[in-house]
Amino acid sequence: MQTKRIKRAVHGVLLLDKPHGYSSNQALQKVKWLYQAQKAGHTGTLDPLATGVLPICLGEATKFAQHLTDENKTYIATVKFGVSTTTGDKEGDIVQEVACNVQPGEVEAVLPALTGEITQIPPMYSALKVDGKPLYAYAREGVELERKPRQVTIFAIQLLDCQDNIANIEVTCSKGTYIRTLAEDIGKALNVGAHLIDLRRTATATYQIVHTVTLEGLEVMTMEARDALLLPVDTAISALPKIALHADAVYYFKQGNPVWLPGIIPDGDVRVYSEAGLFLGLGVQLANGRIAPKRVVNL
């Protein structure tokens, strides 16, 4: 008889280098199994084609997963010019080929027009759901639905290299940006078409690719070594302002009650700590100098 795996109450953020061919959920489930974690969630979906930074929130860190999902991301996209596909990436069927010899200067010339706030139409081959069903499921059935344009922001876009009609482009963008669509738009601007052949996420918020670990690396570690890789729960919201509460206020905040805070309180959401430096959770400013708990941690 097999013994039941004992699940652990483990808390923190693991920076995973998601491997090629894994869905984000498959990678999440593998990490959860390796940690024997009671609770886990990922932050920002990466297509199976893509690799790179996928923060995995364990335990109490899952309360802040949405904040990381909403953060800006940085990618290195490898784009092939002269070939368009049904999906906008190498997984699709070729729909058009154009003889071309795209030069670095030509690519650099069209990038400024794709910087800043731009409009994208979500591709049919995406996980965006309509009536509870992902668009890619409709696409596989040969059904094309009308999609509403969405506003996204390209904060920075830089050509790293370009030769033999293949370019590596670094992009820092807001949530919801489709890099495949951006690759196609670059191809359209050059009148040659294009598709994405590789995508690597190099940063999510302040989390960088150099600090990630692979699934293969995790598999050969002891549980103690895996636990040592976990970043503190509050790093998931490290971009937010920080405030400290005195002892009496800590008690009431942890009970779910608004508390009064002397002095100037930052607008919006804040990271809340005790005066001793213990992370208490996420708070939000109310009127009359008060902070209300939004997410309270139990560490």
C-alpha positions as CSV (number, residue, x, y, z in Angstrom):
1,M,0.0,0.0,0.0
2,Q,1.3,3.4,-0.9
3,T,1.7,5.9,1.9
4,K,-0.1,9.2,1.4
5,R,2.2,12.2,0.8
6,I,2.1,14.6,3.7
7,K,1.6,18.2,2.4
8,R,3.5,20.9,4.1
9,A,2.6,24.5,5.1
10,V,5.4,26.2,3.1
11,H,5.4,29.9,2.3
12,G,7.4,32.0,-0.1
13,V,8.1,32.8,-3.7
14,L,10.1,30.5,-6.0
15,L,11.6,32.0,-9.1
16,L,11.3,29.2,-11.7
17,D,12.9,29.1,-15.1
18,K,9.9,27.5,-16.9
19,P,11.1,25.0,-19.4
20,H,10.1,24.8,-23.1
21,G,7.1,22.6,-23.7
22,Y,5.6,23.0,-20.3
23,S,2.4,24.9,-19.7
24,S,2.5,27.3,-16.8
25,N,0.1,25.0,-14.9
26,Q,2.2,21.9,-15.6
27,A,5.2,23.7,-14.2
28,L,3.2,24.8,-11.2
29,Q,2.0,21.3,-10.4
30,K,5.6,20.0,-10.6
31,V,6.9,22.6,-8.2
32,K,4.0,22.0,-5.8
33,W,4.7,18.2,-5.9
34,L,8.4,18.7,-5.3
35,Y,7.7,21.0,-2.3
36,Q,4.8,18.8,-1.0
37,A,3.1,22.2,-0.7
38,Q,-0.4,22.6,0.6
39,K,-1.1,25.6,-1.6
40,A,0.6,27.1,-4.7
41,G,-0.2,29.4,-7.6
42,H,1.7,30.9,-10.6
43,T,1.8,34.5,-11.6
44,G,1.3,35.3,-15.3
45,T,0.9,32.6,-17.9
46,L,3.7,31.7,-20.2
47,D,2.9,29.7,-23.4
48,P,4.4,26.2,-23.7
49,L,6.7,27.7,-26.4
50,A,8.1,30.3,-24.0
51,T,10.7,29.9,-21.3
52,G,11.9,32.0,-18.4
53,V,10.8,33.8,-15.2
54,L,7.7,32.2,-13.7
55,P,7.3,33.2,-10.1
56,I,5.5,30.4,-8.2
57,C,3.8,31.5,-5.0
58,L,3.6,29.0,-2.2
59,G,1.3,29.1,0.9
60,E,0.6,32.6,2.1
61,A,2.4,34.1,-0.9
62,T,-0.6,33.0,-3.0
63,K,-2.6,35.9,-1.5
64,F,-0.4,38.3,-3.5
65,A,-0.1,36.3,-6.8
66,Q,-2.4,38.7,-8.6
67,H,-0.1,41.6,-7.9
68,L,2.7,39.8,-9.7
69,T,0.4,38.9,-12.5
70,D,-0.3,42.6,-12.9
71,E,3.3,43.7,-12.9
72,N,5.4,44.6,-16.0
73,K,7.4,42.0,-17.8
74,T,10.6,41.9,-19.9
75,Y,11.1,39.4,-22.7
76,I,13.6,38.6,-25.4
77,A,11.7,37.7,-28.5
78,T,13.2,35.9,-31.5
79,V,11.4,36.9,-34.6
80,K,11.6,35.5,-38.1
81,F,10.8,37.8,-41.0
82,G,9.3,36.8,-44.3
83,V,7.1,34.0,-43.0
84,S,3.6,34.4,-41.5
85,T,1.8,31.6,-39.7
86,T,-1.7,30.9,-38.5
87,T,-0.8,31.3,-34.9
88,G,1.8,34.0,-35.1
89,D,4.5,31.6,-33.9
90,K,6.3,28.5,-35.2
91,E,3.6,26.2,-33.9
92,G,1.2,27.3,-36.7
93,D,0.9,26.6,-40.4
94,I,2.6,28.8,-42.9
95,V,0.1,31.1,-44.6
96,Q,2.5,33.4,-46.5
97,E,6.2,33.6,-47.5
98,V,7.9,36.7,-48.8
99,A,11.5,36.8,-50.2
100,C,13.3,39.5,-48.1
101,N,16.6,40.5,-46.7
102,V,15.7,42.6,-43.6
103,Q,18.5,44.7,-42.3
104,P,19.0,45.9,-38.7
105,G,18.4,49.6,-39.6
106,E,15.0,48.7,-41.1
107,V,13.9,47.0,-37.9
108,E,15.1,49.8,-35.7
109,A,13.2,52.3,-37.9
110,V,9.8,50.8,-37.2
111,L,10.2,50.1,-33.5
112,P,9.5,53.7,-32.2
113,A,5.9,53.5,-33.7
114,L,5.3,50.4,-31.6
115,T,6.5,52.0,-28.3
116,G,4.2,53.5,-25.7
117,E,0.5,52.8,-25.5
118,I,-0.6,50.7,-28.4
119,T,-3.7,48.8,-29.4
120,Q,-3.6,45.0,-29.8
121,I,-6.3,42.5,-30.9
122,P,-5.9,39.3,-28.9
123,P,-4.9,36.4,-31.3
124,M,-7.3,33.6,-31.8
125,Y,-4.6,31.2,-30.6
126,S,-4.6,32.5,-27.1
127,A,-5.9,31.5,-23.7
128,L,-8.3,34.4,-23.4
129,K,-11.7,33.0,-22.6
130,V,-15.0,33.7,-24.3
131,D,-18.1,32.1,-22.7
132,G,-15.8,30.1,-20.5
133,K,-13.9,28.6,-23.5
134,P,-10.4,29.6,-24.5
135,L,-10.0,31.3,-27.9
136,Y,-7.5,28.6,-29.1
137,A,-10.3,26.0,-28.7
138,Y,-12.5,27.9,-31.1
139,A,-9.6,28.4,-33.5
140,R,-8.9,24.6,-33.5
141,E,-12.5,24.1,-34.6
142,G,-12.1,26.6,-37.4
143,V,-14.2,29.2,-35.7
144,E,-13.0,32.8,-35.7
145,L,-14.6,35.2,-33.2
146,E,-14.6,39.0,-33.1
147,R,-12.2,40.2,-30.4
148,K,-12.2,43.6,-28.7
149,P,-9.0,45.6,-29.1
150,R,-7.1,46.2,-25.9
151,Q,-4.7,48.9,-24.8
152,V,-1.3,47.8,-23.7
153,T,2.0,49.7,-23.0
154,I,5.4,48.9,-24.5
155,F,7.7,50.7,-22.1
156,A,10.9,49.9,-24.0
157,I,11.7,47.9,-27.2
158,Q,15.3,47.4,-28.4
159,L,16.8,45.4,-31.2
160,L,19.6,43.3,-29.9
161,D,20.8,41.7,-33.2
162,C,19.5,40.9,-36.7
163,Q,20.9,38.6,-39.3
164,D,19.6,36.2,-41.9
165,N,16.0,37.6,-41.4
166,I,16.0,36.6,-37.7
167,A,16.0,39.3,-35.0
168,N,16.3,39.2,-31.2
169,I,14.3,42.0,-29.7
170,E,14.1,42.9,-26.0
171,V,10.7,44.2,-24.9
172,T,9.5,45.6,-21.5
173,C,5.7,45.8,-21.5
174,S,2.6,45.9,-19.4
175,K,0.5,42.9,-18.5
176,G,-1.7,41.5,-21.2
177,T,0.7,42.2,-24.0
178,Y,0.9,39.6,-26.7
179,I,4.4,39.3,-27.9
180,R,3.3,37.2,-30.9
181,T,1.1,40.0,-32.0
182,L,3.9,42.5,-31.5
183,A,6.2,40.3,-33.7
184,E,3.5,40.2,-36.4
185,D,3.1,43.9,-36.2
186,I,6.8,44.5,-36.8
187,G,6.6,42.2,-39.8
188,K,3.6,44.1,-41.2
189,A,5.4,47.4,-40.7
190,L,8.3,46.0,-42.8
191,N,5.8,44.7,-45.4
192,V,7.3,41.2,-45.2
193,G,5.3,39.4,-42.4
194,A,6.9,37.7,-39.4
195,H,6.3,35.2,-36.7
196,L,7.7,34.4,-33.3
197,I,10.2,31.4,-33.1
198,D,11.3,31.8,-29.5
199,L,10.3,33.8,-26.4
200,R,12.1,34.1,-23.1
201,R,10.8,36.1,-20.2
202,T,13.8,37.7,-18.4
203,A,12.0,39.6,-15.7
204,T,8.8,40.0,-13.8
205,A,8.6,43.1,-11.7
206,T,11.9,43.1,-9.7
207,Y,12.5,39.3,-10.2
208,Q,15.3,38.6,-12.7
209,I,16.2,35.5,-14.8
210,V,19.6,35.2,-13.1
211,H,17.9,34.3,-9.8
212,T,15.8,31.5,-11.2
213,V,16.1,27.8,-10.8
214,T,15.2,25.0,-13.3
215,L,12.9,22.0,-12.6
216,E,15.9,19.8,-13.2
217,G,17.8,21.6,-10.5
218,L,15.0,21.4,-8.0
219,E,14.6,17.7,-8.6
220,V,18.1,16.8,-7.4
221,M,18.0,19.1,-4.3
222,T,17.2,18.1,-0.7
223,M,14.0,19.6,0.7
224,E,16.1,21.9,2.9
225,A,17.9,23.2,-0.2
226,R,14.6,23.8,-2.0
227,D,13.3,25.7,1.0
228,A,16.4,27.9,1.1
229,L,15.6,29.1,-2.4
230,L,12.2,30.6,-1.4
231,L,12.0,34.4,-1.3
232,P,10.1,36.0,1.5
233,V,6.3,36.4,1.0
234,D,6.5,40.2,1.0
235,T,8.8,40.3,-2.0
236,A,5.7,39.7,-4.1
237,I,4.6,43.3,-3.3
238,S,8.0,44.9,-2.8
239,A,7.1,47.8,-5.2
240,L,4.4,49.1,-2.8
241,P,5.1,51.7,0.0
242,K,5.9,50.3,3.4
243,I,4.4,51.3,6.8
244,A,4.8,50.1,10.3
245,L,2.2,49.7,13.0
246,H,2.6,50.0,16.8
247,A,1.8,46.9,18.9
248,D,-1.9,47.7,19.7
249,A,-2.6,48.5,16.0
250,V,-1.0,45.2,15.0
251,Y,-3.5,43.3,17.0
252,Y,-6.5,44.9,15.5
253,F,-5.1,44.9,12.0
254,K,-4.6,41.1,12.3
255,Q,-8.2,40.7,13.4
256,G,-9.3,42.4,10.2
257,N,-10.1,45.8,11.6
258,P,-9.1,49.2,10.2
259,V,-6.5,51.0,12.4
260,W,-5.4,54.6,12.8
261,L,-1.9,55.6,11.7
262,P,-0.4,59.0,12.7
263,G,1.4,61.0,10.1
264,I,1.2,60.9,6.3
265,I,-0.2,57.7,4.8
266,P,0.6,56.7,1.2
267,D,-2.3,56.6,-1.2
268,G,-3.6,53.2,-2.3
269,D,-2.2,49.9,-1.3
270,V,0.7,49.6,1.2
271,R,2.8,46.8,2.7
272,V,2.1,46.6,6.4
273,Y,4.6,45.6,9.1
274,S,5.0,45.6,12.9
275,E,7.5,47.9,14.4
276,A,9.7,44.9,14.9
277,G,9.7,44.2,11.1
278,L,7.2,41.4,11.0
279,F,5.2,41.3,7.7
280,L,1.5,41.5,8.4
281,G,0.0,41.8,5.0
282,L,-1.5,44.3,2.5
283,G,-3.4,47.3,3.6
284,V,-5.3,50.2,1.9
285,Q,-5.6,53.8,2.9
286,L,-9.0,54.9,4.1
287,A,-10.2,58.4,5.0
288,N,-9.3,60.0,8.4
289,G,-5.8,58.6,8.6
290,R,-6.8,54.9,8.8
291,I,-5.4,51.8,7.2
292,A,-7.8,48.8,6.4
293,P,-6.5,45.3,6.0
294,K,-6.9,43.9,2.5
295,R,-4.8,40.7,2.8
296,V,-3.6,39.5,6.2
297,V,-0.9,36.8,6.4
298,N,-0.6,34.1,8.9
299,L,3.1,33.3,9.2
